[in-house]
């Protein structure tokens, strides 16, 4: 297993990879290199690599059989369909927590996104069952819904936390209300009527001392309240949106750990990679082949990405945050190479630096023979 100091070092690289501006997502709208700036702000607040912190706290909090809540799902108002960013990351992270920590994940989403989340879970190798049929059986996952009404949500949040008693709550691309209580798109549109207020559950969880983790890629997601001052400064709609509330798109919800990524799915993948290092298990991070299948399944279930709005079985037809699906496959491939390289080559390096007595004797003999020539 890698020393803790080396795990931190490689998690620095993981954070940089997942937050790199690979596409033109904010080009022409936000003047600065926006996501790297948010990631830098999160690092300054948290003092450690975000993926390292998330994986470390999950490993410490979760015991075999514990429930973990993963909230995900974003309804794109201009297509009235679920987004491809969120459910894939939630599903593969659920797989990692099941496989690596023997957790029993539960996904929370809007009712119209059940099919998309189910498809993503099936793609990740998880079987979807009703909550009371999952129990401690591995590779099973439950998907539950959360009410749209805020008053009901407060009651429902407490009921869910009482019933599940989760060790952690993780949000992957899930909307947070602003400081006036309104949910927005990044472009300033009020989407409160189609967004379940799951951030209320995260606030309740924090009050109970339950670990909370937010993964986001824009500034309006659960967890981004940690760096609200940076979002307000850099995002054109940060402090003033286009809807009547006028309060801006910046999230108000704070989580114990915030992971900023260029695509929220990638943030979840980064946590998987960090966890793989900490558990010394390569298989905890899903493979590029699994990523390809998850995206295909999600597309077939009707999930779409802006601005195209298409979905289907072809990997590049199922786009994620404007980019062809194959780009996400490449990100997973790079993360897998990092995990395998550090784990395997570190062991080879140790062998080279500290050879056996027999190998030392042979090398001394060969050096003398070559020198004599």
Secondary structure, DSSP 8 states (H G I E B T S, - for coil): ---HHHHHHHHHHHHHHHTS--S-TTTTT-SS-HHHHHHHHHHHHHSS-HHHHHHHHHHHH--TT-EEEEEE--EETTTTEEBSTTHHHHHHHHHHHHHHH--EEEEEE-GGGHHHHHHHHHHTT-EE--GGGTTT-TTEEEEEE--SSHHHHHHHHHHHHHHH--SEEEEES-B---TTS--B-TTS-B-GGGS--THHHHHHHHHTT-EEEEEESSSSBTBBGGGHHHHHHH-TTSS--SSTT-S-S----B-SEEEE-SSHHHHHHHHHHHHHHHHT-GGGS--HHHHHHHHHHHHHTT-B-TTT----SSTTTS-BTTB-HHHHHHHHHHHHHHHHIIIIIHHHHHHHHT--HHHHHHHHHHHHHHHH-
